[in-house]
């Protein structure tokens, strides 16, 4: 009888909820503050906190060469490019649409893992990935009936490609331990990169409100730090391709949270889509188990 890794599934669900919630908090932040400045400050605070806690736990910042390379790539591609582009995009598009676009990443990860690393995917895993794509397509079709800002959409598409590279880079960063230290360092790297376009292209004008304070604090602590730590452990436990499938939950969680907090719409196709996505996640998980 096939044994399901329930701990990995639980970690993936928690990560998916945390990750998807960041789209709504980011949508709030960019209404009151310049997106790149806000993101650079967020990663600076999250990174310093992560490094401090890691040192307190006895972790070292003397990483291996492979870990340093992977950490730099991850910091640039996920934090600076993916999240930077999404923060800018959410000035003109809804949080729910940004979440849906981001959830297409698992298919790109699976394709790259096969093409670059020669990773084999069993037929059940392929079916699971296709189910995820179908679920996302149903949600996307329902959400794209209204007019969409093309510039914001393009930024999100480029961002999800960067997220794919970031996910694959975790392969090198997660080997050798020092998880929390690596998380903190890659955030500091992302912050350093983001300061450049922020200073060049933005004016630091902030409308100080309690909504901005709550959204920013939440983004630093939960999606920023906690979700990233869980993600590193998850990829290390089950691999990049099955871990990436949990991003298929981003459309439903993202749309639901945006509907509850921001008043964005939630339709019947969102419900149907997430049911299909759930089946896809289980299929990929089962395909990775040893026979």
Secondary structure by P-SEA (a helix, b strand, c coil): ccccaaaaaaaaaaaaaaaaaaaaaaaaaaacccaaaaaaaaaaaaaaaaaaaaaaacccccccaaaaaaaaaaaaaccccaaaaaaaaaccccaaaaaaaaaaaaaaaaaaaaacccccccaaaaaaaaaaaaaaaaaaaaaacccccaaaaaaaaaaaaaaaaaaaaccccccccaaaaaaaaaaaaaaaaaaaaaaacccccccccaaaaaaaaaaacccccaaaaaaaaaaaccccccccccccaaaaaaaaaaaacccccccaaaaaaaaaaaaaaaaaaaaaccc
